[in-house]
């Protein structure tokens, strides 16, 4: 296997790896199965009297005491969220994000069907079918300093053996610009007996679901996704979870579990260590309604005590470092929390540092010209300037190869039927002239880390959500632009026609063509050059067809700059190199002529 073949294989592998990285980072397949550590209990039923009955221990049967209070929903809001509370179950049915709009209205954070159970429902023990969904009485109070609104849901219950207990759910909503809330679950035995309402190893479960908004039709549309992560107390690293038959159970101690979308994230966990039996997650897909549902559960340990009060913190808002990081500093949030590690949910791996640098630069440019499309173009120019020393050397090498065309043609004529001799002579010529025929590919390969970092930035940067560049065409840089929709699907592409991927592909091919001179390349390398010129752009056309338009804008502008500078170098430097080659040819002819004259003498 010769060196050129090996090089072709290596470059092809780089393309495949880059595409696979993009695919696995933002569109991972359904996780592989693994053994779970527990099983969901047998289903139970709730009768018309709101009483739990099934094949469970009689001590888990709870019946609400007294008449039902009003079930009328009510709203509590602060500067950034509007939360709708439901007395039935003491839950939250809606969270609207005021500063993040969808179709001109506040985005709905909780995406659910009308028949779905509301988030923050309590369940008896670990039984996900055993909801404590009686109507709770409620009251609203303010903390002494007026910084927090407290919503208290309360209801007394009785077991079938006559024991009574009170369940209270106290929500704390900051009256500022915070997205996190806290929930205190207080269960008190009114007769002093132990709180054995659940199974032997769990007292209750609290749930969030079914999905993080905003509303979507398909989880794969517009590069959308939903992923569940966990942060372990030991090590402090974020990990993706793996389902088995749609269920995941973590029996290790976690700081929190998170459900992330493209821009928004739910994060939930207890403020106290050692009280949680397990964190659990379920994953189901459907043909209609909410097509993917991800419920998260926190299961509380059983206790012999007659009263417990457990406090949980829940973040429901944008994946924005400024909003998430305030829970790492005690004085920056209403609850006095610190070192929560919420920003780790935004980590994308080994290029997070580069992504953060690009984001910082992009935001600086946006402050100068408040258009993210223009900011992307300016940042592209800056990146091109930084890469100029490498690009210049490559472009000059290409121009020099063009000037060598007569000598290359002479080699081909000298060895027309001997490719090996031809390649050896060409390699010797390149070495003498200090030319690397594959050097023009190096700048493009170095751009891969920047491209991938840009991909991550544009795919989840909340500031770019809804950012318009050109009205009527590129209305949102964070999603693909669409010029029209076909009445049928094209394999691998769908039914939406995007113009930017087409422009990018042609600009890429043109850029590669003017930086590669097939007439100046050894015959053994021409196949590789054709692959680089046509194969790579076509591969990336399919990989990036549904990419955010901001990413394709970046690469198309980069190609346009490359084309312009290469044309300039070919024209200016090429003429210089051509004169040098002509001078060498003239000197060589004169030397041959003198040699012939000397022989005649």
N, C-alpha and C positions, 0 to 999 in steps of 0.2 A: 504494500500500500504506500503510494508516494505522499510527499509532504502536502501537496495541494488537496488530495483527497481527504487527508486527515483534517486539514484546515476547514474544508467544506463541512465535514461531519461536526467539528467543534462549533462552528458558527450556526449550523442548523440546530444543534443542541441548545445553544444559547437562546435562539428564538423560541424553541419549544418550552424551555425552562421559564423564560420570561412570560410567555403566554400562560403557562400552568400556574405561575405565581399569581398573576392577575386573577385567574379563574378561582384558585383555591382561597385567595385572600378575601375576595368580595363575593364570590358565588360558590361557596363550598357545597359539595354534594351532601346528601343526607348522611350523617355520621354512621360509621360502622357500628354494628351491635356489640354490646358487651354485657356481661352478667350484671344484673342489678343486685342490690344488697337487701332488698325487702320487697314485699308484695303488697299491692293495694287490697284492702279488706273486701269482703263480700258487699255487694250493693245493698242499700237500705231504702226504705220508702218513708215518705212523710204523708200522713193522712190529712183529712180535711180539717181536723182540729189543730193542725200544725204540730202534731206530736210524732216523735220519731219512733219507729217500730221496725224491727228486722231481726235477723239472726245475730244479735249482738248482746252483750251482757246487759241485764236489766238496769244496771246503774247508769247506763249511758242514755236512758230514755229521759228526755227533758220536755216538760210542758210549761208554756208561759203562764204566769199567774196574773189574774186580774183582766180587766177589759183592755182591748187594744187601743193605744193612743193614736193620734193622727199620723197617717202615713204620707202626708203631703211633703214632697221634696222641697229643699230650700238651698240657697246659694250663699257661699262665703267666698270672697275674693280678696286678692291683694294686688300689688302693682303689676304682676306678671301672669297670674293664673286666676281662673274662675272655676271654683269647685262646686259641683252639685252633690249634695248629701241626700241619702235615702234612708228614712227611719226603718224601712223594712230590712232587717238584718243589720242596721247600723252601718251602711256601706257608702261608697262613693260611686256614682253612676256616670259622672262626666268630669273631665278636667280639660279646660280650654286654655291654650297658651296664647295670651294676648299679643305678644310681640312677634309671633311666628304665624303668618297667615297662609291659608289655603283657599284659593278662589275668592280672595278678598275678605275672608272671615277668619277669626281666631281658629287655629288648628285644634282639632279634637285629639287629645292624647290617648284616650281609651277608645279602641276600635272594637265593637262588639255587635253581635246580632241581638235582636229584641228579646230573644228567649235565653240569652246567656246570663249566668250569674254575675252580679256586680263584683268588682274588686273589693278586697278587704272584708269579705265574708268570713266568719268563723265557722269551723267544722268541729264536730265532736271527735276527739282523739285524732287519729290519722285517717278517718273515713271520709273520703272526698265526696260521698253522696249524702253525708249526714250534716247538712247545713243548719246552723242556728239562725234561721231566717224569720223569726218572729218580729213583729213591729215593736221597736224600742221607743220609749219616751226620750226627748232630747231637750237640751238647754244650751245656751251660748253665754260665755263669759269672756272677759279680757284679763290678761295677767296684770299685775300691779303696775308695771311700767308701760302698759298698753302696746307692747311689741308683738304679742301673740293673741290670736283668737282661739279659744278652746271650745270645741263642740263635744258635749258629753251625751252619749247614748247609754241608757240604763234600762234593764228589765230583770224582774225576778222570775226564777224558774223553779220547778219542783220535779224531783225524780219520782218514779212510780213507787218507791218505798218510803215516800213522805219527806225526804230531805229537801231543804230549800237552799238556794244560792242566788246571788246577784251577779250579773255579768254587766260590766261597764266597759265601753269603748270610748276613749277620750282622744279625739283628734286635736292636734296643735298646728295651727296654720299661721306662719309669720305674716305680719302686716307690712312687710317690706317687699323687696324684689327677689325673694328666694323661691326656688322651685321644690325644696325639700319640705316635707311635713313629718311630724312624729305621731305615733299612735301608741297609747298606753292601754293595754288589756288588763283589766282588774277583775278577778273572780274571787268572790267572798262567800264562804259557807255561813249561812245565817244561823245555823244551829251548832256551829263549831266543829262539825265532823270533817274528815279529810276530803279533799277535792278529788274524788275518784270517779269523775264523770266520763273519762275516756277509757282506753284500753290500759293494760298494765304498764305500758312504757310510754304513753303519750297522753297529754292533757287536752290539747286542742291544736288545730291547724289554722293558719291564716293564709289567704290566697290572693294572688294578683293575676288578672287575665281578663279576657282571653288574648288580647293583642295590643301592642303599641301602635298608635296611629302615626300619621294620618291614614285615612281610608285608602285601600288599594284594591285593585281587581285581581291582580296576579302578583305573587311575591317576587317573580323574576322580571317584572316590567320595570323599565327605567333604572336598571341596575339596583333595584330595591332588594332588601334582604332582611331577615330577622335571625339573630344569633343569641344564644344564652351563654353567659360567662359566669365564672365564680372566682372569688378572691379568697385564697386560703390564708388563715392567720399565720401558719408556719410558712415562711418563705416570702409571703407577700406578693406572689406573682399571679397574674390573671391567667385563667385557663378556659378554653372552650370545653363544653360538656359533650358527652356522647350518649345517645339514647339507645335503649334496648326495647324494641316493640313500643316505641313512643313514650317511654318512661325513663327518667333518670333520678336516682336517689343518691345523695351524698351523705355518707355517715361520718365524714370527717368534719372538723370544726371550720366553718367559713366565717369570714367577716361580712360578706354579702354575696348575693346572686343578682345578676343583671340580665335584662332582656333589651337588646339593642336593635334599633332600626337604622336606617340610613343616616338620620339626623337626630333622632330622639332616643332617650334611654330611660328605662326604669331600673332603679337600684334599690334593693331592700335587704335589711338585716337588723339584728338586735343590737342594742347598745350595751348589753351585758353578756359576758362570756359564760358558757357552761349551762345555759338553760335550754339549748336547742338539741333535739334528738336528731333531726335531719333537715336538709334542704332538698326539695323535690321539684322536678319539672316534667311536664307532659307536652307532647307534640302530636297534633292531629291535623290532617288535611281534609278538605271538603271540596266538592264541585261547585258550590254556590255559597252565598253569604260571605262570612269571613273564611277565606280559603285556607288559611293556616292559623291554628290557635295554639298558643303557648302559655299554659298556666304555670305559675310558679307558686310553690307552697313552702311555708316555714312551719315545721312541726315542733311543738313545744314538749319538753320532757314531762313525764308524770311527776307528781309531788305528793308527799304525805301531809303537806301544810293545809291549813284551813283557809288560807288567803294568799293570793299571788298578785303582783303587779309587774307586768313586763312592758318594757318600752322598746319600740322599733322606730327606725328612721327609714323613710322612703323618699327617694329622689325621683321626680317625674318632670323631665324637661329636656332641653337641648343638650347635645354632645358639644359643649362649649367649655373650653378650659377655664375661662373666667368664672363661669357659674359652678363648675364642678370643684375647682380648687379651693373655693372659700370654706369648704368643710374639712380642709387640712389645717386651718388656722383658727384657733379657739375664738378670737375676737372678731372674726369675719362673718359669723352666722349667729342666728338667734338662739340656737340650742347649745352653744358653747362646745361644739364638736371639734375634734382635731384628728389629723392623721387617718382620715377615712379612706384615702386612696381611690377616690372616685375617678380621678383623671386617668387611672390605669385602664379604664374601659375604652379609652381612645387609642391606646397603643396599637400599632400595626406591625410591630416587629423590628427588625434590624435597621429599617430606614425611617423610623419615627423621628430621629434627630434631623434628618434632611427634610422631612415633611414639615417640621416645625420652623426650620429656617425659611423654606419657601413661603410658608404661611405668613411669617413675620414680614418678609419682603413684599409680599402681595398686599398686605394691609397697609404698609407704608405708602406704596404707590397709589393705593385706592384713596388715601387721604389727600394726595396731590390732585388726582383726577378721579372723581367719584363714579367710575365705571369699571367694573371688574374685568370686562372684556379688554378695555384699553390697558388696564393694569397687567393682565396676562401677556399682552403684546409687549409692553415695556419690560416686563420681567424676562420674557424670551430674549429680547435684545441684550439685556444685561448678561444673561447666561451665555449667549453667543459670544459676547465680548470676553467673558472670562475663559471661554474655551478657545479663543482666537489663536493663541500661540500654537496649540495642537492642530487646530484646523488649518492655520496658515501653512504649516509644514506639510500637511497632507495635500493641500491644494497646490502648493508649489511643486510637490513631487508629481502630481497628476499633470501639471502643465509641462514639466520637464519630460515626462513620458511622451507627451504629444510631439515635443520637439525631436524626439528620438525616432520618429516614425520612419524616416528614410533608412536609418541603420537597421531598424527592426525588420523592415521589408527586405533589406539586403540579406539578412540572416535567413529569413523564410525562403528566399529564392535560392540560397546556397544549399539549404537542407530541405528541399520540398517533400521528400519521402522518408525523412528520418526525424520523427517528432522528438525522440530522445536527444539527439544532437542539437536540434533546434532549441529545445528547452534549456539545455546546458549552456548554449551560446547566449541565449537571452538572459539567463541567470547571471552569467559572467558580466554581461553588459550592465545589468542593473546594479551589480555589486561595484563595478568600476565607477559608475556614475552616482552611487550613493542613493539608489531609488528602491523603495519598498512597494511593489505593485499592489499589495494589499493594505498599504498604509491609509488609504482613503476610507477604509471601513472602520478604523480604530475610533475616530470621533463619534461615530454612530453607536458603537458598542459602549463607549464610556457614557453616552447619554441614557442608557437603559436605567441605571439607578435613579437618575433625575426624572425620567419618564414615569417609573413606578411610584416614586414619591409624589409626583404631581397627580398621578392617578388617585392615590389615596386621599390627597388633599381635596381634590375637586369632587370626590365621591362622597365625602362626609363633612365637609366644612360648612357649618351652619350658616356662615355669612354669605355663602354663595347660593344658598337655597333661594330660588326665585330671582337671582341676579340677572338682569337683562343686559344684553350687549347691543344687538340691532333689533329694534321693534319690528314685529311681524315675521322675523326669521329666527334669530337666536334670542328667545324670550327668557330662557333659563339656562345658564351656563353649567348647571349641575346635572342636567339630563340631556339626552340626545335632542337635537333640533329635528323637526319633521317638516318637510315641504308638502307632502301629501300622503294620504293613506290609501293603500290598494284594497280592493274587495276580496283579495285572496292572499294567502301566505306564501312567501318565498322561502324555500328550505334554508335553515340556518340564519335567516335574516328577519323573518316575520313579515308583516304587512305595512310597516311604516318605512317610507323612503327618506333617508337622511342624506343631505347634500355634502356635509363636511367630510364624512369618510371617503366619499368619491373624490373630492378636491384633494384631500390628504394623500390618497393613493396615487393620483396622477402627479402631484408635486413630488412625492417620494421617488417615483419612477424617473421623472425628469431629473431630479437631483442626483440620483444614482448614475444616470446615463452620462451626464456631463462631468461627473467625477470619475468615471471609468471609461477608458478608451479601449474598446475591444480590438481595434486595429493595432494597438500597441502592447498587446498582451500575448504571451506565449499560448500556443494552441491548447496546451494542457490546462491552462487557467481560464480559458474562455467560458467553459461550462460553469465554473464557480462564479465568474463575473455575471453571467446571465441569471444565475440563481439569486445573487445579491441584488441585481437590478430589477428583476421581475418577481421572483419567488417571495422574497421577504415582504415587499409591499402588499402582495396579495394575501399572504398569511396574516399580516397585521390588519388588513382590511376586514377580515372575518372576526379577528379577535376584538377589534376596537369598534365594530360597526355600531354597537349600542352604548359606546362609552360616552361619558359626559362631554358635551360640546366644547367646554373649556379646555379639555385635554387635547382634542383634535385641533382646536384653534392654536394651542401652543405648538404642536408639532408641525402644523401646516405653515405657520409663520417661521419656524426654525428652518423648514425646507426652503421657503422663499428666500430667506437671508442667505442660506447656503448656495442656492442657485445664483443669486446676484453676485456674491463674492467670488464664486468659482468662475463665472463668466469674465469678471474683471481680471482675475489672476491669469486665466487662460489667455486673455488678450494682451495684458501688459507683460507678464513674466514669460508667456509663451513666445512672444516676439524676441525677447532677450535670449532665451534658450535657443531659439531657432537660429539667431545670428551666430551664437556660439557654436552650434552644430555645423552651420555653413562654413564658419571659419575653420573648424576642425577638418571638415571634408576638403576644403581648399588646400589646407596644409598637407593633408594626406595625399591628395592628387599631385601636388608639387613635389612631395617627397618621392612618390612613385616615378614621376617624370625624371627627376634627377637621378634616381637609381637606374633607369633605363639608359639615360645618356652616358652614365659612367660605365655601364656594361658595354656599350657600343665602342667606347674609347679603348 
